[in-house]
Amino acid sequence: MMWQNLLSNDRIEVRFDKSDKTAMLEVNDGGLVPSYMTIRLDVAELDELLAALREARRLMES
């Protein structure tokens, strides 16, 4: 796999997988012994997630 790291911090990582052209979102729970979950997103799924995050942001600011 050829990954391009786009975001990396203590709880969230976002990568682009160049081989299958998917976005990979990895989230950990931030616990003492973190549990990780990795989700692969195609273009349509990524668009849905972005729309939901924009709506969450809008609600936070209102």
MMTF fields as JSON, N, C-alpha, C and O atoms, coordinates in Angstrom:
{
  "mmtfVersion": "1.0.0",
  "mmtfProducer": "UNKNOWN",
  "numBonds": 247,
  "numAtoms": 248,
  "numGroups": 62,
  "numChains": 1,
  "numModels": 1,
  "chainsPerModel": [1],
  "groupsPerChain": [62],
  "chainIdList": ["A"],
  "bondAtomList": [4, 2, 8, 6, 12, 10, 16, 14, 20, 18, 24, 22, 28, 26, 32, 30, 36, 34, 40, 38, 44, 42, 48, 46, 52, 50, 56, 54, 60, 58, 64, 62, 68, 66, 72, 70, 76, 74, 80, 78, 84, 82, 88, 86, 92, 90, 96, 94, 100, 98, 104, 102, 108, 106, 112, 110, 116, 114, 120, 118, 124, 122, 128, 126, 132, 130, 136, 134, 140, 138, 144, 142, 148, 146, 152, 150, 156, 154, 160, 158, 164, 162, 168, 166, 172, 170, 176, 174, 180, 178, 184, 182, 188, 186, 192, 190, 196, 194, 200, 198, 204, 202, 208, 206, 212, 210, 216, 214, 220, 218, 224, 222, 228, 226, 232, 230, 236, 234, 240, 238, 244, 242],
  "bondOrderList": [1, 1, 1, 1, 1, 1, 1, 1, 1, 1, 1, 1, 1, 1, 1, 1, 1, 1, 1, 1, 1, 1, 1, 1, 1, 1, 1, 1, 1, 1, 1, 1, 1, 1, 1, 1, 1, 1, 1, 1, 1, 1, 1, 1, 1, 1, 1, 1, 1, 1, 1, 1, 1, 1, 1, 1, 1, 1, 1, 1, 1],
  "groupList": [{"groupName": "MET", "atomNameList": ["N", "CA", "C", "O"], "elementList": ["N", "C", "C", "O"], "formalChargeList": [0, 0, 0, 0], "bondAtomList": [1, 0, 2, 1, 3, 2], "bondOrderList": [1, 1, 2], "singleLetterCode": "M", "chemCompType": "L-PEPTIDE LINKING"}, {"groupName": "TRP", "atomNameList": ["N", "CA", "C", "O"], "elementList": ["N", "C", "C", "O"], "formalChargeList": [0, 0, 0, 0], "bondAtomList": [1, 0, 2, 1, 3, 2], "bondOrderList": [1, 1, 2], "singleLetterCode": "W", "chemCompType": "L-PEPTIDE LINKING"}, {"groupName": "GLN", "atomNameList": ["N", "CA", "C", "O"], "elementList": ["N", "C", "C", "O"], "formalChargeList": [0, 0, 0, 0], "bondAtomList": [1, 0, 2, 1, 3, 2], "bondOrderList": [1, 1, 2], "singleLetterCode": "Q", "chemCompType": "L-PEPTIDE LINKING"}, {"groupName": "ASN", "atomNameList": ["N", "CA", "C", "O"], "elementList": ["N", "C", "C", "O"], "formalChargeList": [0, 0, 0, 0], "bondAtomList": [1, 0, 2, 1, 3, 2], "bondOrderList": [1, 1, 2], "singleLetterCode": "N", "chemCompType": "L-PEPTIDE LINKING"}, {"groupName": "LEU", "atomNameList": ["N", "CA", "C", "O"], "elementList": ["N", "C", "C", "O"], "formalChargeList": [0, 0, 0, 0], "bondAtomList": [1, 0, 2, 1, 3, 2], "bondOrderList": [1, 1, 2], "singleLetterCode": "L", "chemCompType": "L-PEPTIDE LINKING"}, {"groupName": "SER", "atomNameList": ["N", "CA", "C", "O"], "elementList": ["N", "C", "C", "O"], "formalChargeList": [0, 0, 0, 0], "bondAtomList": [1, 0, 2, 1, 3, 2], "bondOrderList": [1, 1, 2], "singleLetterCode": "S", "chemCompType": "L-PEPTIDE LINKING"}, {"groupName": "ASP", "atomNameList": ["N", "CA", "C", "O"], "elementList": ["N", "C", "C", "O"], "formalChargeList": [0, 0, 0, 0], "bondAtomList": [1, 0, 2, 1, 3, 2], "bondOrderList": [1, 1, 2], "singleLetterCode": "D", "chemCompType": "L-PEPTIDE LINKING"}, {"groupName": "ARG", "atomNameList": ["N", "CA", "C", "O"], "elementList": ["N", "C", "C", "O"], "formalChargeList": [0, 0, 0, 0], "bondAtomList": [1, 0, 2, 1, 3, 2], "bondOrderList": [1, 1, 2], "singleLetterCode": "R", "chemCompType": "L-PEPTIDE LINKING"}, {"groupName": "ILE", "atomNameList": ["N", "CA", "C", "O"], "elementList": ["N", "C", "C", "O"], "formalChargeList": [0, 0, 0, 0], "bondAtomList": [1, 0, 2, 1, 3, 2], "bondOrderList": [1, 1, 2], "singleLetterCode": "I", "chemCompType": "L-PEPTIDE LINKING"}, {"groupName": "GLU", "atomNameList": ["N", "CA", "C", "O"], "elementList": ["N", "C", "C", "O"], "formalChargeList": [0, 0, 0, 0], "bondAtomList": [1, 0, 2, 1, 3, 2], "bondOrderList": [1, 1, 2], "singleLetterCode": "E", "chemCompType": "L-PEPTIDE LINKING"}, {"groupName": "VAL", "atomNameList": ["N", "CA", "C", "O"], "elementList": ["N", "C", "C", "O"], "formalChargeList": [0, 0, 0, 0], "bondAtomList": [1, 0, 2, 1, 3, 2], "bondOrderList": [1, 1, 2], "singleLetterCode": "V", "chemCompType": "L-PEPTIDE LINKING"}, {"groupName": "PHE", "atomNameList": ["N", "CA", "C", "O"], "elementList": ["N", "C", "C", "O"], "formalChargeList": [0, 0, 0, 0], "bondAtomList": [1, 0, 2, 1, 3, 2], "bondOrderList": [1, 1, 2], "singleLetterCode": "F", "chemCompType": "L-PEPTIDE LINKING"}, {"groupName": "LYS", "atomNameList": ["N", "CA", "C", "O"], "elementList": ["N", "C", "C", "O"], "formalChargeList": [0, 0, 0, 0], "bondAtomList": [1, 0, 2, 1, 3, 2], "bondOrderList": [1, 1, 2], "singleLetterCode": "K", "chemCompType": "L-PEPTIDE LINKING"}, {"groupName": "THR", "atomNameList": ["N", "CA", "C", "O"], "elementList": ["N", "C", "C", "O"], "formalChargeList": [0, 0, 0, 0], "bondAtomList": [1, 0, 2, 1, 3, 2], "bondOrderList": [1, 1, 2], "singleLetterCode": "T", "chemCompType": "L-PEPTIDE LINKING"}, {"groupName": "ALA", "atomNameList": ["N", "CA", "C", "O"], "elementList": ["N", "C", "C", "O"], "formalChargeList": [0, 0, 0, 0], "bondAtomList": [1, 0, 2, 1, 3, 2], "bondOrderList": [1, 1, 2], "singleLetterCode": "A", "chemCompType": "L-PEPTIDE LINKING"}, {"groupName": "GLY", "atomNameList": ["N", "CA", "C", "O"], "elementList": ["N", "C", "C", "O"], "formalChargeList": [0, 0, 0, 0], "bondAtomList": [1, 0, 2, 1, 3, 2], "bondOrderList": [1, 1, 2], "singleLetterCode": "G", "chemCompType": "PEPTIDE LINKING"}, {"groupName": "PRO", "atomNameList": ["N", "CA", "C", "O"], "elementList": ["N", "C", "C", "O"], "formalChargeList": [0, 0, 0, 0], "bondAtomList": [1, 0, 2, 1, 3, 2], "bondOrderList": [1, 1, 2], "singleLetterCode": "P", "chemCompType": "L-PEPTIDE LINKING"}, {"groupName": "TYR", "atomNameList": ["N", "CA", "C", "O"], "elementList": ["N", "C", "C", "O"], "formalChargeList": [0, 0, 0, 0], "bondAtomList": [1, 0, 2, 1, 3, 2], "bondOrderList": [1, 1, 2], "singleLetterCode": "Y", "chemCompType": "L-PEPTIDE LINKING"}],
  "groupTypeList": [0, 0, 1, 2, 3, 4, 4, 5, 3, 6, 7, 8, 9, 10, 7, 11, 6, 12, 5, 6, 12, 13, 14, 0, 4, 9, 10, 3, 6, 15, 15, 4, 10, 16, 5, 17, 0, 13, 8, 7, 4, 6, 10, 14, 9, 4, 6, 9, 4, 4, 14, 14, 4, 7, 9, 14, 7, 7, 4, 0, 9, 5],
  "groupIdList": [1, 2, 3, 4, 5, 6, 7, 8, 9, 10, 11, 12, 13, 14, 15, 16, 17, 18, 19, 20, 21, 22, 23, 24, 25, 26, 27, 28, 29, 30, 31, 32, 33, 34, 35, 36, 37, 38, 39, 40, 41, 42, 43, 44, 45, 46, 47, 48, 49, 50, 51, 52, 53, 54, 55, 56, 57, 58, 59, 60, 61, 62],
  "secStructList": [7, 7, 3, 3, 3, 3, 3, 3, 7, 1, 1, 3, 3, 3, 3, 3, 3, 6, 6, 6, 6, 3, 3, 3, 3, 3, 3, 3, 7, 7, 1, 1, 1, 7, 7, 3, 3, 3, 3, 3, 3, 7, 2, 2, 2, 2, 2, 2, 2, 2, 2, 2, 2, 2, 2, 2, 2, 2, 2, 2, 2, 7],
  "xCoordList": [0.831, 0.0, 0.874, 1.916, 0.437, 1.137, 0.215, -0.789, 0.571, -0.264, 0.355, 1.575, -0.501, -0.091, -0.781, -2.009, 0.008, -0.564, -1.045, -0.314, -2.293, -2.892, -3.107, -3.063, -3.34, -3.567, -3.149, -3.468, -2.435, -2.038, -1.961, -1.197, -2.772, -2.664, -2.911, -2.912, -3.118, -3.235, -4.402, -4.32, -5.486, -6.69, -7.168, -7.937, -6.727, -7.245, -6.095, -5.163, -6.177, -5.267, -6.094, -7.064, -5.699, -6.339, -5.241, -4.223, -5.469, -4.505, -5.235, -6.432, -4.489, -5.008, -4.25, -3.02, -4.982, -4.374, -4.315, -5.337, -3.11, -2.935, -3.255, -3.644, -3.094, -3.305, -4.777, -5.1, -5.677, -7.099, -7.923, -9.152, -7.235, -7.862, -9.008, -10.116, -8.719, -9.687, -9.06, -7.838, -9.92, -9.476, -9.567, -10.507, -8.593, -8.598, -8.662, -7.823, -9.649, -9.834, -9.576, -10.277, -8.569, -8.266, -8.486, -7.94, -9.29, -9.649, -9.336, -9.601, -8.763, -8.6, -9.395, -9.711, -9.713, -10.59, -9.868, -10.507, -8.561, -7.811, -7.657, -7.218, -8.005, -7.896, -6.458, -5.538, -6.286, -4.965, -4.339, -3.153, -5.136, -4.73, -5.678, -6.755, -5.274, -6.195, -6.685, -5.937, -7.939, -8.526, -8.656, -9.118, -8.251, -8.269, -9.362, -9.695, -9.915, -10.867, -10.442, -10.222, -10.331, -9.963, -11.114, -11.668, -11.463, -12.562, -12.01, -11.338, -12.3, -11.95, -13.174, -14.277, -12.983, -14.096, -13.853, -12.78, -14.865, -14.775, -15.267, -15.601, -15.312, -15.653, -17.04, -17.211, -18.028, -19.398, -19.489, -20.13, -18.855, -18.879, -18.156, -18.591, -17.053, -16.31, -17.158, -17.151, -17.88, -18.772, -19.852, -20.157, -20.434, -21.454, -20.876, -21.502, -19.686, -19.04, -18.732, -18.969, -18.21, -17.902, -19.158, -19.13, -20.255, -21.515, -21.989, -22.45, -21.877, -22.291, -21.404, -21.896, -20.109, -19.196, -19.452, -19.372, -19.759, -20.099, -21.357, -21.433, -22.345, -23.584, -23.31, -23.861, -22.472, -22.112, -21.417, -21.687, -20.536, -19.837, -20.825, -20.728, -21.772, -22.781, -23.595, -23.864, -23.983, -24.761, -23.952, -24.502, -22.666, -21.807, -21.718, -21.644, -21.725, -21.549, -22.848, -22.816, -23.989, -25.263, -25.706, -26.756],
  "yCoordList": [-1.183, 0.0, 1.244, 1.296, 2.215, 3.49, 4.525, 4.919, 4.961, 5.906, 7.286, 7.44, 8.278, 9.665, 10.149, 10.203, 10.504, 11.011, 12.438, 13.286, 12.693, 14.013, 14.719, 15.947, 13.949, 14.505, 13.465, 12.284, 13.904, 12.979, 13.743, 14.699, 13.306, 13.852, 12.729, 11.559, 13.058, 12.031, 11.079, 9.915, 11.544, 10.702, 10.394, 9.453, 11.171, 10.997, 10.975, 11.775, 10.052, 10.045, 9.929, 9.173, 10.686, 10.604, 10.334, 11.025, 9.314, 8.949, 8.763, 8.479, 8.93, 8.618, 7.405, 7.416, 6.356, 5.14, 5.282, 5.211, 5.481, 5.729, 4.505, 4.642, 3.311, 2.1, 1.863, 1.457, 2.109, 1.894, 3.177, 3.143, 4.299, 5.629, 5.747, 6.155, 5.381, 5.55, 6.403, 6.469, 7.048, 7.775, 6.801, 6.012, 6.86, 6.02, 6.927, 7.811, 6.705, 7.467, 6.518, 5.518, 6.83, 5.999, 6.83, 7.925, 6.299, 7.011, 6.106, 4.905, 6.688, 5.907, 6.559, 7.747, 5.772, 6.254, 7.094, 7.625, 7.223, 8.07, 7.485, 8.18, 6.232, 5.596, 5.251, 5.461, 4.719, 4.319, 3.3, 3.385, 2.343, 1.392, 1.63, 1.038, 2.501, 2.935, 1.79, 0.87, 1.871, 0.977, 1.769, 2.91, 1.166, 1.846, 1.294, 0.11, 2.173, 1.772, 2.47, 3.681, 1.705, 2.254, 2.059, 0.966, 3.13, 3.103, 3.533, 4.558, 2.745, 3.117, 3.745, 3.206, 4.877, 5.618, 5.833, 6.281, 5.508, 5.861, 7.304, 7.953, 7.791, 9.2, 9.547, 10.573, 8.705, 8.994, 9.002, 9.88, 8.034, 7.974, 9.167, 9.716, 9.564, 10.728, 11.993, 12.829, 12.139, 13.292, 13.328, 14.391, 12.159, 12.088, 12.479, 13.217, 11.984, 12.308, 13.797, 14.419, 14.369, 15.801, 16.636, 17.62, 16.257, 16.988, 16.906, 17.9, 15.734, 15.572, 16.388, 16.985, 16.419, 17.203, 18.703, 19.451, 19.138, 20.555, 20.926, 22.0, 20.03, 20.281, 20.313, 21.154, 19.414, 19.421, 20.731, 21.307, 21.197, 22.465, 23.629, 24.51, 23.626, 24.687, 24.706, 25.774, 23.537, 23.448, 23.898, 24.505, 23.609, 24.047, 25.566, 26.147, 26.196, 27.645, 28.412, 29.631, 27.734, 28.453, 28.541, 29.112],
  "zCoordList": [0.0, 0.0, 0.0, 0.654, -0.728, -0.751, -0.13, -0.723, 1.073, 1.801, 1.794, 1.84, 1.735, 1.921, 3.185, 3.243, 4.203, 5.448, 5.242, 4.73, 5.651, 5.487, 6.816, 6.881, 7.876, 9.211, 10.227, 10.089, 11.244, 12.302, 13.61, 13.742, 14.589, 15.934, 16.929, 16.546, 18.187, 19.22, 19.008, 19.4, 18.398, 18.309, 16.903, 16.706, 15.921, 14.56, 13.557, 13.642, 12.611, 11.47, 10.202, 10.143, 9.192, 7.884, 6.867, 6.827, 6.048, 5.012, 3.69, 3.654, 2.612, 1.284, 0.786, 0.724, 0.43, -0.106, -1.62, -2.302, -2.133, -3.563, -4.416, -5.575, -3.849, -4.648, -4.972, -6.089, -4.014, -4.305, -4.252, -4.325, -4.127, -4.139, -3.14, -3.488, -1.891, -0.811, 0.278, 0.42, 1.038, 2.226, 3.394, 3.482, 4.281, 5.469, 6.684, 6.856, 7.513, 8.74, 9.898, 10.054, 10.715, 11.877, 13.125, 13.263, 14.032, 15.257, 16.433, 16.388, 17.502, 18.725, 19.835, 19.778, 20.841, 21.913, 22.957, 23.865, 22.848, 23.769, 25.155, 26.072, 25.328, 26.636, 26.99, 26.2, 28.193, 28.668, 27.726, 27.408, 27.285, 26.253, 25.079, 25.017, 24.147, 23.098, 22.216, 21.888, 21.85, 20.855, 19.562, 19.568, 18.467, 17.178, 16.284, 16.339, 15.46, 14.434, 13.144, 13.127, 12.081, 10.783, 9.812, 9.693, 9.123, 8.156, 6.801, 6.69, 5.778, 4.405, 3.763, 3.856, 3.117, 2.522, 1.037, 0.631, 0.224, -1.189, -1.343, -0.352, -2.543, -2.78, -2.249, -1.59, -2.53, -2.086, -0.565, 0.014, 0.082, 1.546, 2.155, 3.168, 1.534, 2.01, 1.891, 2.795, 0.795, 0.628, 1.704, 2.244, 2.018, 3.07, 4.425, 5.184, 4.722, 5.995, 6.081, 7.117, 5.01, 5.006, 5.214, 5.954, 4.572, 4.746, 6.196, 6.757, 6.797, 8.196, 9.129, 10.087, 8.858, 9.693, 9.54, 10.514, 8.322, 8.12, 8.895, 9.492, 8.883, 9.625, 11.126, 11.837, 11.609, 13.031, 13.391, 14.445, 12.532, 12.759, 12.791, 13.645, 11.859, 11.806, 13.097, 13.648, 13.576, 14.808, 16.024, 16.943, 16.035, 17.143, 17.212, 18.295, 16.05, 15.986, 16.183, 16.348, 16.169, 16.298, 17.748, 18.039]
}
